[in-house]
Amino acid sequence: MTVATNDGVIDRLQYLVVLSRPRFWFYLAGPVVVGVAYAAETQSELFAPAAVALFAYFLLPANVFLYGINDVFDREIDVENPKKASKETRYGGQRWVPVVVAGCAALALALVPLVPTGALVWIGVFLVLGAAYSAPPVRFKTTPLFDSVSNGLYVAPGIAAYVAVAGSQPPILAIVGGWLWAMGMHTFSAIPDLEPDRNAGIRTTATVLGERRTYAYCGCCWLLAALAFGAVDVRLGAVMAVYPLLVGIIAGSSVGVDRAYWWFPAINTAVGTILTLGALWVIVHG
């Protein structure tokens, strides 16, 4: 989708909404909801100021920052990517865009008075990895394996939310499980970009492994994630087991990855909803 880039306020807002990938907003805000639900002991804690503020920040400003910095530094690469023309938008060099992206990162400072230091650390992890993934000189997205590992940044909002409400860190195996889930999700999402990335000379975990082995890599990440969550609570592991099952079905079927890729926002939302409802049940019924 290409959005007009004139100086109108409405046009700029429309551009920013498309840039922020609304379909993926809950990839950052969803973990906040899950983290709050598992940290809260009472219904009132679900709507604590810190919880509400974190949800608001990771719903929109954080997405503008994360995808905006990606688009700015991928300007030349995105010319080769048909997904940018049909589903997203291409950065056209507008000077105001990097300013807004930087402002969205700086907006995280508003959270400082609301959350404890332990939560701020995870917000910092998100911002540092979010920038390092796309921006030089590090640019993890062009380094195989590091591109995958760095995408644990998607669970950082959930960990920050848990700490903000509970006042302590979540179980280490839950962090490991979440990180592995994010690694698998990122690498799976890179499969549709295999050819555009290769044409642009970009090396990623997916371009190095190739499509079939990338399926196997994602399956291993998601299986290990399910086992880690299962060690915390067998019910969590059972829910997360849907991911290795799905990648096995997709890899063994005639369903194109370009099509399957667009199922995952709904799948992730459904899984997050199930996890959240389970936590809410405990709060309400004890």
VENTAQUI-V916167 format. One record per residue. PHI is phi in whole degrees, -180 to 180 (none if undefined). NEAR is the number of other ideal C-beta (glycine too) atoms within 10 Angstrom. Layout:
BEGIN
phi = <PHI,PHI>
near = <NEAR,NEAR>
END
This chain:
BEGIN
phi = <none,-106,-109,-57,-119,-77,-86,-67,-60,-62,-63,-67,-64,-62,-62,-65,-64,-65,-58,-78,57,-51,-61,-110,-54,-78,-67,-102,-74,-60,-58,-62,-61,-64,-61,-65,-61,-82,-86,-71,-109,-132,-64,-65,-67,-63,-118,-61,-52,-63,-65,-65,-65,-64,-62,-63,-68,-82,-76,-125,-56,-65,-72,-62,-62,-65,-83,-68,-66,-63,-68,-62,-88,-107,-54,-73,-65,-66,-61,-88,-104,-65,-61,-67,-82,-97,-115,-128,-146,-105,-71,-104,90,-61,-68,-76,-64,-60,-65,-66,-61,-64,-64,-68,-67,-66,-61,-61,-62,-66,-83,-54,-73,-101,-124,-72,-58,-60,-77,-61,-59,-73,-64,-63,-59,-60,-66,-66,-68,-61,-76,-65,-62,-107,-93,-71,-86,-76,46,-56,-64,-104,-121,-51,77,-64,-62,-75,-61,-65,-80,-60,-55,-70,-94,-57,-60,-67,-67,-60,-66,-60,-63,-63,-92,-83,80,-147,-76,-71,-55,-60,-69,-69,-65,-61,-62,-63,-64,-64,-59,-65,-61,-65,-64,-62,-69,-63,-69,-84,-62,-64,-95,-54,-69,-57,-67,-65,-64,-89,77,-93,-101,-131,-57,-69,-69,-74,-80,84,-61,-65,-73,-69,-56,-64,-61,-62,-61,-66,-59,-73,-67,-64,-63,-63,-67,-65,-66,-64,-71,-80,-159,-59,-68,-64,-62,-65,-67,-71,-67,-63,-71,-62,-65,-64,-66,-66,-65,-65,-64,-96,-115,-93,-70,-71,-65,-61,-83,-62,-54,-82,-78,-68,-56,-70,-63,-63,-65,-65,-64,-61,-65,-62,-62,-68,-62,-62,-68,-65,-59,-65,-65,-76,-104,76>
near = <11,13,16,11,17,9,8,11,7,9,13,18,11,15,23,21,16,16,23,22,19,12,13,18,17,19,23,28,22,25,27,27,24,23,32,26,25,25,23,22,11,8,10,8,16,19,11,19,11,20,24,14,18,31,19,16,24,30,18,18,21,27,24,21,26,27,23,23,22,21,22,17,18,20,12,8,20,19,13,16,20,13,13,19,13,9,15,17,21,18,21,13,10,15,6,12,21,16,10,17,24,14,12,21,19,12,16,19,10,12,19,11,9,17,23,15,8,16,27,18,15,24,25,13,17,24,18,14,19,24,21,18,23,20,15,8,5,16,17,21,25,19,16,15,15,17,24,26,17,20,24,21,24,25,28,29,29,29,27,29,33,29,24,27,24,19,11,10,15,19,15,10,16,23,19,19,25,24,22,26,26,23,27,24,21,24,23,25,17,23,21,22,21,17,13,18,20,14,12,17,10,19,14,25,22,28,23,13,20,11,14,9,12,24,21,13,21,30,20,15,24,26,19,18,26,23,17,23,26,18,15,17,15,9,13,22,17,13,18,23,17,15,25,20,13,18,23,16,11,21,17,9,9,5,12,10,17,12,10,19,18,12,12,18,17,10,13,19,13,12,18,20,14,14,21,18,10,16,18,15,11,12,15,8,6,5>
END
